[in-house]
Amino acid sequence: MARWRAVRVTCRLELGYGTKKDAETVARSIRVDDDAYITTTVAGRTLVAEAGAESFRSLLHTLEDYLACVAVAEKLLRG
């Protein structure tokens, strides 16, 4: 009988912006959706998101939702 061991899948996204203010604005807009699966920080002009999940499928779902929120925040930033 095969034994399965638990696996944790992680991902780090780095999204660059023209200014630190833009990166902070997008981060503020999407940080409210951060939960146990993703953390958003800003390093200079770069938004950094670190995500983790118990499976690739779960991580993919988290990243899809997160990037959809980023797209909306960026659209609002552009006006």
C-alpha positions in Angstrom: 0.0 0.0 0.0 1.4 3.4 -1.0 1.9 6.0 1.7 1.3 9.6 0.8 3.1 12.4 2.6 1.9 15.9 2.9 3.3 18.4 0.5 3.3 22.2 0.8 3.5 24.1 -2.5 4.7 27.7 -2.5 5.1 30.5 -5.0 6.6 34.0 -4.9 5.4 36.7 -7.4 7.3 39.9 -7.9 5.4 42.6 -9.8 7.3 45.7 -10.8 5.7 49.2 -11.0 7.0 52.6 -12.2 7.0 54.1 -8.7 6.9 52.9 -5.1 3.7 54.8 -4.6 2.0 52.7 -7.4 3.2 49.5 -5.9 2.0 50.5 -2.5 -1.4 51.6 -3.9 -2.0 48.3 -5.6 -0.8 46.4 -2.5 -3.2 48.4 -0.3 -6.1 47.6 -2.7 -5.5 43.9 -2.7 -4.1 43.3 0.8 -7.6 43.2 2.3 -8.1 39.9 0.4 -4.9 38.3 1.9 -5.6 35.4 4.1 -3.8 32.3 5.3 -2.8 31.5 1.7 -1.0 34.7 0.5 0.9 37.6 1.9 1.5 40.9 0.1 4.4 43.2 0.8 6.2 46.0 -1.0 9.9 46.3 -1.6 10.7 49.6 -3.3 8.9 49.6 -6.6 8.1 45.9 -6.4 4.9 44.3 -5.0 5.9 40.9 -3.6 3.3 38.2 -3.0 4.1 34.9 -1.3 1.5 32.1 -1.6 1.3 28.6 -0.2 -1.2 25.7 -0.5 -1.5 22.0 0.2 -1.8 21.2 -3.6 -0.9 22.6 -7.0 -4.6 23.0 -7.8 -5.3 25.0 -4.7 -2.2 27.2 -5.3 -3.3 27.8 -8.9 -6.8 28.8 -7.7 -5.3 31.2 -5.1 -3.0 32.8 -7.8 -5.8 33.1 -10.3 -8.0 35.0 -7.7 -5.1 37.1 -6.6 -4.0 38.1 -10.1 -7.6 39.0 -11.0 -7.6 41.4 -8.0 -4.3 42.8 -9.1 -5.7 43.4 -12.6 -8.6 45.4 -11.2 -6.4 47.4 -8.9 -4.0 48.2 -11.8 -7.0 49.3 -14.0 -8.2 51.6 -11.2 -4.7 53.0 -10.8 -4.5 53.9 -14.5 -7.9 55.6 -14.3 
